[in-house]
């Protein structure tokens, strides 16, 4: 056992560890090569080609720019899915935004640096998704190398030494070895984190990985500036921060690095420390001014909250979101798991996240109080989670938070492994610390390894799954037709036009969804051109009680995050290109319970295809319209 401990310690302390971890990052992510393109990948692909190269109705979707395929358009608008009133109108007319979407629903993100890397992909290997995934993996390997190097650099900086100097006195040398052991363990934990699997596998999510790379470079340069006093490193640090922001809005979490350094590790006075933050503040201000003046941002979309446009809404959500993110980071439980739970289990998990975070704070505190490295990483974790809370809690956005989190976790585990530290603890604290240590090791080593195995098995299955769900009608041709889906709980019809373009198929003329469809409802037909949908339960946007976990809950959450937030009252009418939706009855919470759809033509008109989501078979199927005066029932999420 003693020899094994020595080998592990030597491994963690070795100066070549960052290179080993970078290579391991490539190996661990190889299954992503077979994941193909899906979801946002398919939307962005269409913007890489000119309209002449795209199938008919591509421009009608509203997600494709008039001058698509040009470098300037790709760089500025690849992530601006709905940018401007014209695009928003086309999105509604085509049906990508359903009739219940809030007025002013827009989603226009500005990530020019990331967009440029995608433009290069489509100039070099437009039809080889595996190489696009390789591009993502290369950025991830760079991030792992920089993170592992940064953990070592912080350990050296905090102990006031550089690795190239002669060996220190025995006591200081022991302290340095312990700090390097912490750095090595933190780097390994960050590499194993399964929260990186999806963002690296998802080509469209490359921006967050690039933001991580430049965020880490920003801190590297900031350290050189503050320890070497060379002005060139100040400028390079500011440049890296700007590049991180231009890669992804999540790059705002980069600010946690210089702020934490100023609070914990900077040796200057308070004026010098405040002055060290001015370059970052100027960069953030300039970036935000350009961002807003160009009309970018997200409005009326609950999945993203732009604090600049909706400060009160952000403040309302920041505490529960940060609690979930921190809890997910510490426990290893995916923070998005509550989306697939009922209200009771959401509360239970929220209490679990908050409770475990509090217990971790208690057992970490003695280490954080006396150890500057642990204190620095704790501050990084807490500061980085604030910008991350602008998005609903998702594991794929925890990269910056994880960097601080694993720094603290590694500091605790290494310190707790020392017998003198355990011997000095009160009995109660010792018992709690043992429980926390075991849970952390189980979650972030055993659990992470299991998650990697699951990822390796599931990633190659994604193309077949996309084909199954996006081929929404095998018995009817939907090309150049008006597709009306009675209920689409997973909202897959929003991706179908882009999937068909990827497959070289004709797009539907329009795509309409009448109800999300997790709840059971009745469909009645008072006349030749009208359908009335009435929920059997409280409202059409609800999900019935179907146990603690269910796909129906996830579908409901997905719809609420994308298109929720609008309050309705009886008599409200929404004008659509093909029908008028009239609210006949609402639930106490202001959601439609009964809606009449008055179509401009008889329902059986030529060129129209009717579908519904069959919960029993988990797929879309042809919908047989009721005859005038007839009522039929459509099952909800309980039937599986």
C-alpha positions in Angstrom: 0.0 0.0 0.0 2.8 2.4 0.8 4.5 1.7 -2.5 1.2 2.2 -4.3 0.7 5.6 -2.6 4.2 6.6 -3.6 3.5 5.7 -7.3 0.3 7.6 -7.3 2.0 10.6 -5.7 4.8 10.5 -8.3 2.2 10.3 -11.1 0.3 13.4 -9.8 3.5 15.3 -9.2 5.2 14.6 -12.6 5.8 17.6 -14.7 4.7 15.7 -17.8 1.2 15.0 -16.5 -0.5 17.8 -18.5 0.7 16.1 -21.7 -0.5 12.7 -20.6 -3.9 14.1 -19.7 -4.2 15.9 -23.0 -3.5 12.6 -24.8 -6.0 10.8 -22.5 -8.6 13.4 -23.4 -8.3 12.5 -27.1 -8.6 8.8 -26.4 -11.6 9.2 -24.0 -13.5 11.3 -26.6 -13.0 9.0 -29.6 -16.5 7.6 -29.4 -17.8 11.1 -30.4 -16.4 10.6 -33.9 -19.4 8.4 -34.7 -22.1 10.6 -33.2 -22.8 12.4 -36.5 -24.7 15.7 -36.7 -27.9 16.4 -34.7 -30.1 19.2 -33.4 -28.4 22.6 -33.8 -25.7 21.1 -36.0 -28.4 20.6 -38.7 -29.6 24.1 -38.4 -26.1 25.6 -38.6 -25.3 23.4 -41.6 -27.9 25.1 -43.7 -26.3 28.5 -43.1 -23.0 27.2 -44.5 -24.4 27.0 -48.0 -25.9 29.5 -50.5 -29.7 29.5 -51.1 -29.0 28.0 -54.6 -27.4 25.0 -52.9 -30.3 24.5 -50.5 -33.7 22.8 -51.0 -36.9 24.8 -51.5 -38.4 26.5 -48.4 -35.1 26.7 -46.6 -35.4 30.5 -46.4 -39.0 30.2 -45.2 -37.9 28.5 -42.0 -36.5 31.8 -40.7 -33.3 30.2 -39.5 -31.5 30.7 -42.7 -30.1 34.1 -43.7 -30.8 35.7 -47.1 -27.1 35.7 -47.9 -26.2 32.4 -46.3 -22.9 30.7 -47.1 -20.8 33.9 -47.1 -18.0 34.3 -44.6 -19.4 37.5 -43.1 -22.9 36.0 -42.7 -21.6 32.8 -41.2 -19.3 34.6 -38.7 -22.0 37.1 -37.5 -25.2 35.1 -37.8 -24.4 31.4 -37.5 -25.7 31.4 -33.9 -28.3 34.2 -34.5 -31.1 31.8 -35.0 -33.8 34.4 -34.8 -32.3 37.8 -35.4 -34.5 40.7 -36.3 -38.2 41.2 -37.0 -38.1 39.7 -40.5 -36.6 36.4 -39.3 -39.0 36.3 -36.4 -42.0 36.7 -38.7 -40.7 33.9 -41.0 -40.1 31.6 -38.0 -43.7 32.1 -37.0 -45.2 31.8 -40.5 -43.3 28.6 -41.1 -44.2 27.1 -37.7 -40.8 26.7 -36.1 -42.1 29.0 -33.3 -45.5 27.5 -32.4 -48.6 29.7 -32.0 -48.2 29.8 -28.2 -44.6 31.3 -28.3 -44.4 34.7 -26.6 -44.5 37.8 -28.6 -41.0 39.1 -29.2 -39.5 35.6 -29.0 -35.9 36.0 -30.3 -32.7 34.1 -29.9 -29.7 35.8 -31.5 -26.3 34.9 -30.1 -23.0 36.4 -31.3 -20.1 34.0 -31.3 -18.0 35.1 -34.3 -14.8 33.2 -33.3 -16.6 29.9 -33.0 -18.6 30.6 -36.1 -15.3 31.1 -38.0 -14.1 27.6 -37.0 -17.3 26.1 -38.3 -16.9 28.0 -41.5 -13.5 26.4 -41.9 -15.0 23.0 -41.3 -17.4 23.4 -44.1 -14.7 24.7 -46.5 -12.4 21.8 -45.7 -14.6 18.8 -45.0 -18.3 19.8 -45.4 -19.6 16.2 -45.6 -17.4 14.5 -42.9 -18.9 15.0 -39.5 -16.2 12.8 -37.9 -13.6 15.4 -38.8 -15.8 18.1 -37.3 -15.9 16.1 -34.1 -12.1 15.7 -34.3 -11.9 19.5 -34.4 -13.9 19.6 -31.1 -11.7 17.0 -29.5 -8.6 19.0 -30.4 -10.0 22.0 -28.6 -10.9 19.8 -25.6 -7.4 18.3 -25.4 -6.0 21.8 -25.4 -8.3 22.8 -22.6 -7.3 19.7 -20.6 -3.6 20.5 -21.1 -4.1 24.2 -20.0 -6.2 23.2 -17.0 -3.7 20.7 -15.7 -0.8 23.2 -16.3 -2.8 25.9 -14.6 -3.4 23.8 -11.5 0.4 23.3 -11.2 1.1 27.0 -11.9 -1.3 28.1 -9.2 0.3 25.6 -6.8 3.7 27.1 -7.6 2.5 30.7 -7.4 0.7 30.2 -4.1 3.9 28.8 -2.6 6.0 31.6 -3.9 8.3 29.5 -6.1 8.9 28.6 -9.7 9.5 25.0 -10.7 12.8 25.9 -12.3 14.4 27.1 -9.1 16.6 24.9 -6.8 14.8 22.6 -4.4 13.6 24.4 -1.2 14.1 23.5 2.4 12.7 20.1 3.5 9.5 21.5 5.1 8.8 23.8 2.1 9.6 21.0 -0.3 7.0 18.8 1.4 4.5 21.5 1.1 5.2 21.9 -2.6 5.0 18.2 -3.2 1.6 18.2 -1.5 0.5 21.2 -3.6 1.6 19.4 -6.8 -0.3 16.3 -5.7 -3.4 18.4 -5.4 -2.8 19.9 -8.8 -2.4 16.5 -10.4 -5.5 15.0 -8.8 -7.6 18.1 -9.8 -6.4 17.8 -13.4 -7.4 14.1 -13.5 -10.8 14.8 -12.0 -11.4 17.6 -14.5 -10.5 15.3 -17.3 -12.8 12.5 -16.1 -15.8 14.8 -15.6 -18.6 13.3 -17.7 -20.2 16.8 -18.0 -17.7 17.3 -20.9 -19.0 14.3 -22.9 -22.0 16.1 -24.5 -20.4 19.5 -25.3 -17.4 17.9 -26.9 -19.6 15.4 -28.9 -22.1 18.2 -29.9 -20.4 20.0 -32.8 -22.6 23.1 -32.3 -21.4 23.4 -28.7 -17.7 23.9 -29.7 -17.9 27.5 -28.6 -18.0 26.7 -24.9 -14.8 24.5 -25.2 -13.1 27.3 -27.1 -14.2 29.8 -24.5 -12.6 27.5 -21.9 -9.3 27.4 -23.8 -9.0 31.2 -24.0 -10.3 31.6 -20.5 -7.5 29.4 -19.2 -5.0 31.2 -21.4 -6.3 34.5 -19.9 -5.4 33.3 -16.4 -2.0 32.0 -17.5 -1.2 35.5 -18.9 -2.7 37.2 -15.9 -0.4 35.3 -13.6 2.7 36.2 -15.8 1.6 39.8 -15.6 1.0 40.0 -11.9 4.1 38.0 -10.9 6.5 39.3 -13.6 5.1 42.9 -13.9 5.5 42.8 -17.7 2.9 44.9 -19.5 2.7 42.7 -22.5 1.1 39.9 -20.5 -1.6 42.4 -19.4 -2.5 43.0 -23.0 -2.4 39.3 -23.8 -4.6 38.5 -20.8 -7.1 41.1 -22.1 -7.0 39.7 -25.6 -7.6 36.2 -24.4 -10.6 37.4 -22.4 -12.0 39.1 -25.4 -11.5 35.9 -27.5 -13.2 33.9 -24.8 -16.3 36.2 -25.0 -16.2 36.1 -28.8 -16.3 32.3 -28.7 -19.3 32.0 -26.3 -21.2 34.1 -23.9 -20.2 31.6 -21.2 -16.7 33.1 -21.5 -17.9 35.7 -19.0 -17.0 33.1 -16.4 -13.4 33.9 -17.3 -13.8 36.9 -15.1 -13.8 34.6 -12.1 -10.0 34.0 -12.6 -8.6 37.5 -12.3 -11.2 38.4 -9.6 -10.3 35.3 -7.5 -6.5 36.1 -8.0 -7.0 39.6 -6.8 -9.0 38.5 -3.7 -6.7 35.6 -2.7 -3.3 35.4 -4.2 -2.3 38.9 -5.4 0.5 40.2 -3.2 -0.2 43.9 -3.9 -2.2 46.4 -1.9 -6.0 46.8 -2.4 -5.5 49.7 -4.9 -3.1 47.5 -7.0 -5.5 44.6 -6.8 -8.5 46.8 -8.0 -6.3 48.2 -10.8 -5.5 44.7 -12.0 -9.2 44.2 -12.8 -9.5 47.3 -14.9 -8.4 45.6 -18.2 -11.0 42.8 -17.8 -13.7 45.4 -17.0 -12.9 47.4 -20.1 -12.9 44.3 -22.3 -16.3 43.2 -20.9 -17.8 46.7 -21.4 -16.6 47.0 -25.0 -17.8 43.5 -25.8 -21.2 44.2 -24.3 -21.6 47.5 -26.1 -20.9 45.8 -29.5 -23.2 42.9 -28.6 -26.2 45.1 -27.7 -25.7 47.7 -30.5 -25.7 45.0 -33.1 -29.1 43.7 -31.8 -27.8 40.4 -30.4 -29.3 38.8 -27.3 -32.1 36.6 -26.1 -35.6 37.8 -25.2 -38.6 35.9 -23.9 -36.8 32.6 -23.8 -36.7 31.0 -20.4 -33.8 28.7 -21.2 -31.5 31.8 -21.5 -31.8 34.9 -19.4 -29.8 37.9 -20.5 -29.3 40.0 -17.3 -28.8 43.1 -19.4 -32.3 42.8 -20.9 -34.1 41.0 -18.0 -32.2 41.9 -14.7 -35.1 41.3 -12.4 -36.0 37.9 -14.0 -32.3 36.9 -13.7 -32.2 37.9 -10.0 -35.3 35.9 -9.4 -33.7 32.8 -10.8 -30.0 33.2 -9.9 -30.2 31.6 -6.4 -32.1 28.3 -7.4 -30.0 28.0 -10.5 -26.6 28.5 -8.7 -27.7 26.0 -6.0 -28.5 23.4 -8.6 -25.3 24.0 -10.5 -23.1 23.8 -7.4 -25.0 20.7 -6.2 -24.7 19.0 -9.5 -20.9 19.8 -9.6 -20.3 18.5 -6.1 -22.5 15.4 -6.2 -21.8 14.4 -9.8 -25.6 14.2 -10.4 -26.5 15.9 -13.7 -28.0 19.3 -12.9 -30.6 18.9 -15.7 -32.1 15.8 -14.1 -34.9 17.7 -12.3 -36.3 18.6 -15.7 -37.5 14.9 -16.0 -39.0 14.8 -12.5 -42.3 15.6 -11.0 -42.6 18.6 -8.6 -42.1 16.5 -5.4 -38.9 14.9 -6.6 -37.7 18.2 -7.9 -38.0 19.6 -4.4 -36.3 16.5 -2.9 -33.3 16.9 -5.3 -33.1 20.6 -4.7 -32.8 19.9 -1.0 -30.2 17.2 -1.7 -28.1 19.6 -3.8 -28.4 22.4 -1.2 -27.8 20.1 1.7 -24.7 18.4 0.2 -23.3 21.8 -0.8 -23.7 23.0 2.8 -22.0 19.9 4.2 -19.2 20.2 1.7 -18.7 23.8 2.8 -18.4 22.7 6.4 -15.8 20.0 5.8 -13.9 22.1 3.2 -13.8 25.2 5.5 -10.7 24.2 7.6 -8.7 23.5 4.4 -10.0 26.6 2.6 -9.2 28.8 5.7 -5.5 27.8 6.0 -4.7 26.9 2.4 -4.5 29.7 -0.2 -4.7 27.3 -3.2 -7.9 25.8 -1.9 -9.3 29.3 -1.1 -8.5 30.5 -4.6 -10.3 27.6 -6.3 -13.2 28.0 -4.0 -13.6 31.6 -5.0 -13.3 30.7 -8.7 -16.1 28.1 -8.3 -18.4 30.6 -6.6 -17.7 33.4 -9.0 -17.9 31.3 -12.1 -21.3 29.9 -11.2 -22.9 33.4 -11.4 -22.6 33.8 -15.2 -23.4 30.1 -15.7 -26.8 30.8 -14.1 -27.9 32.8 -17.1 -28.7 29.4 -18.7 -30.9 26.7 -17.1 -28.7 24.3 -15.0 -27.0 22.1 -17.6 -23.9 19.9 -17.0 -22.4 21.1 -20.3 -22.0 24.6 -18.9 -20.1 23.6 -15.8 -16.6 23.8 -17.3 -15.4 26.9 -15.5 -17.3 26.0 -12.3 -15.7 22.5 -12.4 -12.2 24.0 -12.6 -12.7 25.7 -9.3 -14.8 22.8 -7.8 -12.2 20.1 -8.5 -9.4 22.4 -7.2 -11.3 22.5 -3.8 -12.2 18.8 -3.9 -8.6 17.8 -4.6 -7.3 20.1 -1.8 -9.7 18.5 0.6 -9.0 14.9 -0.4 -5.2 15.3 -0.3 -5.3 17.0 3.1 -7.7 14.5 4.5 -5.5 11.6 3.4 -2.8 12.8 5.8 -3.1 11.0 9.2 -2.1 14.1 11.2 -4.9 16.1 9.7 -7.5 13.4 10.5 -6.1 13.0 14.0 -6.6 16.7 14.7 -10.3 16.7 13.7 -13.2 16.5 16.2 -14.9 13.2 16.1 -18.1 14.5 14.5 -16.3 16.4 11.8 -14.1 13.4 11.2 -17.1 11.2 10.6 -18.8 13.7 8.3 -15.5 14.2 6.4 -15.2 10.4 5.9 -18.7 10.3 4.4 -18.0 13.3 2.1 -14.7 11.9 1.0 -16.2 8.5 0.1 -19.1 10.2 -1.8 -16.8 12.5 -3.7 -14.5 9.6 -4.7 -17.5 7.5 -5.7 -19.1 10.3 -7.7 -16.1 11.7 -9.5 -13.9 8.6 -10.0 -16.2 5.5 -10.0 -19.2 7.4 -11.3 -17.2 9.3 -13.9 -15.6 6.2 -15.2 -19.1 4.5 -15.5 -20.4 7.6 -17.3 -17.5 7.4 -19.8 -18.5 3.8 -20.5 -22.1 4.7 -21.1 -21.0 7.6 -23.3 -18.9 5.3 -25.4 -21.8 3.0 -25.9 -24.5 5.6 -26.6 -22.6 8.0 -28.9 -22.6 5.7 -32.0 -26.3 5.2 -31.6 -27.2 8.9 -32.1 -27.4 8.8 -35.9 -29.9 6.0 -35.9 -31.9 7.7 -33.2 -32.0 10.9 -35.2 -33.2 9.1 -38.2 -36.0 7.3 -36.3 -37.3 10.5 -34.7 -36.9 12.9 -37.6 -38.5 10.6 -40.1 -41.8 11.5 -38.7 -44.0 10.0 -41.4 -43.0 6.8 -43.2 -46.4 6.3 -44.8 -46.9 9.8 -46.2 -44.6 12.1 -48.2 -44.3 15.4 -46.3 -42.1 17.1 -48.8 -43.6 20.4 -50.2 -46.7 19.9 -48.0 -48.2 21.6 -45.0 -47.6 19.3 -42.0 -49.9 19.7 -39.1 -49.0 17.8 -35.9 -51.8 17.5 -33.4 -49.4 17.0 -30.5 -45.6 17.0 -30.5 -44.4 16.7 -26.9 -40.7 16.3 -27.9 -41.1 19.2 -30.5 -39.1 17.1 -33.0 -41.0 18.7 -35.9 -38.9 21.8 -35.2 -35.8 19.9 -36.4 -37.4 17.9 -39.2 -37.0 20.5 -41.9 -33.3 20.8 -41.2 -32.8 17.0 -41.0 -34.5 16.6 -44.4 -32.2 19.3 -45.9 -29.2 17.4 -44.5 -30.5 14.2 -46.1 -31.1 16.0 -49.4 -34.9 15.7 -49.2 -37.6 18.3 -49.9 -38.6 20.4 -47.0 -42.3 20.6 -45.8 -44.0 23.8 -47.0 -44.9 24.6 -43.4 -44.8 22.7 -40.1 -47.6 23.3 -37.5 -47.9 22.0 -34.0 -51.3 22.4 -32.3 -50.4 21.3 -28.7 -47.3 20.1 -26.8 -49.1 16.9 -26.0 -47.9 15.5 -22.7 -51.4 15.8 -21.4 -54.3 13.7 -22.7 -57.0 15.6 -24.6 -60.0 15.4 -26.8 -60.2 16.5 -30.4 -63.6 17.6 -31.7 -64.6 19.0 -35.0 -67.6 21.3 -35.1 -67.4 22.0 -38.8 -65.3 21.3 -41.9 -62.5 23.7 -41.1 -62.3 23.8 -37.3 -60.7 21.6 -34.7 -61.1 22.1 -30.9 -58.6 20.6 -28.6 -59.7 20.3 -24.9 -57.5 18.9 -22.2 -58.8 16.1 -20.0 -56.9 17.6 -17.1 -56.0 21.1 -16.0 -54.6 22.4 -19.3 -53.0 21.4 -22.6 -49.5 22.3 -21.4 -49.5 20.2 -18.3 -48.2 16.7 -17.8 -50.3 14.2 -15.8 -48.8 12.5 -12.7 -46.9 9.5 -14.1 -44.4 8.7 -11.4 -41.2 10.3 -10.1 -39.4 10.3 -13.5 -40.9 10.4 -16.9 -40.1 11.6 -20.4 -43.4 13.6 -20.3 -42.0 15.8 -17.5 -38.9 16.5 -19.6 -41.1 17.4 -22.6 -43.2 19.7 -20.5 -40.0 21.4 -19.1 -38.5 21.7 -22.6 -41.7 23.4 -23.9 -41.8 25.8 -21.0 -38.2 26.7 -21.3 -38.4 27.4 -25.1 -41.9 28.9 -25.4 -43.4 29.3 -21.9 -44.1 32.3 -19.8 -47.1 33.7 -21.6 -50.4 34.1 -19.6 -53.6 33.6 -21.5 -57.3 34.4 -20.9 -60.4 33.2 -22.6 -61.1 35.1 -25.9 -57.4 35.6 -26.8 -56.8 35.0 -30.5 -53.5 34.3 -32.3 -53.4 35.0 -36.0 -51.4 32.4 -38.0 -50.7 32.0 -41.6 -53.1 29.0 -42.0 -55.3 29.3 -38.9 -56.5 31.4 -36.1 -56.1 29.9 -32.6 -58.9 31.0 -30.3 -58.6 30.4 -26.5 -61.9 29.1 -25.3 -60.9 28.2 -21.7 -57.9 28.6 -19.5 -56.7 26.9 -16.3 -56.2 28.7 -13.0 -52.5 29.1 -13.8 -53.4 31.0 -17.1 -52.6 28.2 -19.5 -55.0 27.2 -22.4 -57.3 24.3 -21.5 -59.5 24.4 -24.6 -58.4 26.0 -28.0 -60.3 26.2 -31.3 -58.3 26.2 -34.5 -60.1 27.9 -37.4 -58.3 26.9 -40.6 -58.5 29.0 -43.7 -59.4 25.8 -45.8 -61.2 22.6 -45.1 -59.1 20.3 -43.0 -58.8 17.6 -45.8 -57.5 20.1 -48.3 -54.9 18.7 -50.7 -51.3 19.2 -49.8 -51.9 18.9 -46.0 -50.6 16.1 -43.9 -51.9 15.3 -40.4 -49.8 13.6 -37.8 -49.8 12.9 -34.0 -47.4 11.6 -31.5 -48.3 8.1 -30.4 -47.1 7.7 -26.8 -47.6 3.9 -26.9 -45.1 3.5 -29.8 -42.9 6.6 -29.0 -43.2 7.9 -32.5 -45.2 10.1 -34.9 -48.0 8.5 -36.9 -50.8 9.5 -39.3 -53.7 11.2 -37.6 -57.2 10.3 -38.7 -59.3 13.5 -38.7 -62.7 13.2 -36.9 -65.8 13.8 -39.0 -67.8 17.0 -38.4 -69.6 16.6 -35.1 -67.3 13.7 -33.9 -64.9 13.7 -30.9 -61.9 11.5 -30.5 -59.4 11.0 -27.6 -55.6 11.4 -27.8 -53.6 9.7 -25.1 -51.0 11.6 -23.0 -47.7 10.7 -21.4 -49.2 8.1 -19.1 -49.6 5.6 -22.0 -46.1 4.2 -22.7 
